[in-house]
């Protein structure tokens, strides 16, 4: 197996644990930001594992769709949900980190949004891990 892809998955799993700490501290915007990075790492691992050059973009959900026939069944069955998660979290990437004059991240993001981001990141990592039988 591709060692770099395995590294991506291991780091995604470690970051999942960090999401819990950020959540407990009430740092909901950083939960959302880090969840996006977890999903990005996991999906880029998938691309490497099927032999596709990893693009330098943050949302690779659509790209996975182009290679649907090369994906393990577990991922194909969940591809639509995975792509939606990747796209949604990508949209939140900069805003959750930097905010804006009229959008203060710690004031705007809720516990529910952070919990959704955690659950989505766990879903993606668990799906990828099962699909490729990686520990």
C-alpha positions, -999 to +999 in steps of 0.1 A: +000+000+000+010+036-006+029+047+025+019+084+021-017+075+018-015+055+050+002+085+066-027+107+055-052+083+071-032+080+104-030+117+107-067+121+099-075+097+127-053+117+151-070+149+141-103+133+149-092+130+185-082+167+185-117+176+173-131+163+206-107+185+226-116+216+206-153+208+210-150+204+248-132+238+249-161+254+230-138+262+200-165+254+175-150+272+145-118+253+148-137+221+151-152+229+117-119+239+102-100+209+115-129+186+104-124+199+069-088+190+070-096+155+083-119+149+054-094+163+029-066+141+042-088+110+041-101+117+006-066+124-007-055+091+007-083+075-013-070+091-045-034+080-038-046+044-030-063+042-064-033+056-082-046+091-090-024+122-087-036+142-058-046+177-068-038+208-048-074+217-040-092+214-007-124+197-020-117+165-039-153+151-036-161+157-073-128+143-084-136+111-066-167+108-087-146+108-119-129+077-107-160+060-093-153+027-111-119+025-094-132+030-059-140+002-034-177-007-031-179+009+004-169+043-009-190+040-041-221+033-020-214+065+001-199+087-026-227+111-028-227+117+009-189+119+010-189+145-018-216+166+000-196+165+032-164+175+015-181+204-004-199+217+027-168+217+049-147+233+021-171+262+020-165+267+057-127+264+056-116+301+054-146+316+072-143+293+102-106+301+105-103+338+096-138+351+100-148+385+086-156+419+098-193+409+101-186+372+110-167+365+143-161+328+143-164+322+180-197+341+181-211+325+150-204+287+151-227+266+173-221+234+192-246+217+168-226+228+137-194+216+154-209+183+163-221+178+127-186+185+115-172+159+139-198+133+129-192+140+092-154+137+096-158+104+115-181+091+088-156+098+060-126+084+079-145+053+090-158+047+055-123+050+040-107+029+067-132+001+061-130+003+024-093-001+023-091-023+054-066+000+070-061+001+108 
